Amino acid sequence: MKSILFATVFAAAAAVAVGSRPADAAGCLKGAAVGGVAGHVAGHGVLGAAAGCAVGRHEANKSARAQTVQSGNSGAGQGNAASDSSATTR
């Protein structure tokens, strides 16, 4: 149990030290908690927490990118109308 607590505190301190945004920290903390438990079962709590933090941050970044792309596609194709018409008049 100490290793899970240590791993979670270590992951939280690392996230704060890096100065990441709350979404990244949340992904790291959730991943570290899950990875710490899984790693504890396997006998490597700190290693599991570190890997869980990396996976959690990756998933949070992937989710943020998907939201950015989704919100950016609302006006897709509208900005290219002028360049398309000038290319056809030449």
C-alpha positions as CSV (number, residue, x, y, z in Angstrom):
1,M,0.0,0.0,0.0
2,K,2.9,2.3,0.7
3,S,4.2,1.9,-2.8
4,I,0.8,2.9,-4.3
5,L,0.7,6.0,-2.2
6,F,4.3,6.9,-2.9
7,A,3.8,6.4,-6.7
8,T,0.7,8.5,-6.7
9,V,2.4,11.3,-4.7
10,F,5.4,11.1,-7.0
11,A,3.3,11.3,-10.1
12,A,1.4,14.3,-8.7
13,A,4.6,16.1,-7.7
14,A,6.1,15.4,-11.2
15,A,3.0,16.8,-12.9
16,V,3.1,20.0,-10.7
17,A,6.8,20.4,-11.3
18,V,6.5,20.2,-15.0
19,G,3.7,22.8,-14.9
20,S,1.3,20.9,-17.1
21,R,-2.3,21.9,-17.7
22,P,-5.0,20.4,-15.5
23,A,-6.1,18.0,-18.3
24,D,-2.7,16.6,-18.6
25,A,-2.3,16.3,-14.8
26,A,-5.7,14.6,-14.5
27,G,-4.7,12.1,-17.2
28,C,-1.4,11.5,-15.4
29,L,-3.0,11.1,-12.0
30,K,-5.7,8.7,-13.2
31,G,-3.2,6.7,-15.1
32,A,-0.7,6.7,-12.2
33,A,-3.4,5.4,-9.9
34,V,-4.5,2.6,-12.2
35,G,-0.9,1.8,-13.1
36,G,0.2,1.8,-9.5
37,V,-2.5,-0.7,-8.5
38,A,-1.7,-2.9,-11.5
39,G,2.1,-2.6,-10.8
40,H,1.6,-3.4,-7.1
41,V,-0.2,-6.6,-8.1
42,A,2.7,-7.5,-10.3
43,G,5.3,-6.3,-7.7
44,H,6.4,-3.1,-9.4
45,G,4.2,-0.4,-8.1
46,V,6.4,2.6,-8.9
47,L,7.1,1.3,-12.4
48,G,3.4,0.7,-13.0
49,A,2.6,4.2,-11.8
50,A,5.2,5.8,-14.1
51,A,3.9,3.9,-17.1
52,G,0.3,4.6,-16.1
53,C,1.1,8.3,-16.0
54,A,2.6,8.2,-19.4
55,V,-0.4,6.4,-20.8
56,G,-2.8,8.7,-19.0
57,R,-1.1,11.8,-20.5
58,H,-1.1,10.2,-23.9
59,E,-4.8,9.5,-23.8
60,A,-5.6,13.0,-22.4
61,N,-3.6,14.6,-25.2
62,K,-5.2,12.4,-27.8
63,S,-8.6,13.4,-26.5
64,A,-7.7,17.1,-26.6
65,R,-6.4,16.7,-30.2
66,A,-9.7,15.0,-31.2
67,Q,-11.7,17.8,-29.7
68,T,-9.6,20.4,-31.4
69,V,-9.9,18.7,-34.8
70,Q,-13.7,18.3,-34.3
71,S,-14.2,21.9,-33.4
72,G,-12.0,23.0,-36.3
73,N,-13.9,21.1,-39.0
74,S,-17.1,23.1,-38.5
75,G,-16.0,25.6,-41.3
76,A,-13.9,23.3,-43.4
77,G,-13.7,24.2,-47.1
78,Q,-15.1,27.7,-46.7
79,G,-11.8,29.4,-46.7
80,N,-10.5,27.9,-50.0
81,A,-13.3,29.3,-52.2
82,A,-11.4,32.4,-53.3
83,S,-8.2,30.5,-54.2
84,D,-10.2,27.8,-56.1
85,S,-12.0,30.4,-58.2
86,S,-8.8,32.3,-59.0
87,A,-7.1,29.1,-60.1
88,T,-9.9,28.3,-62.5
89,T,-9.9,31.7,-64.2
90,R,-6.3,31.6,-65.3
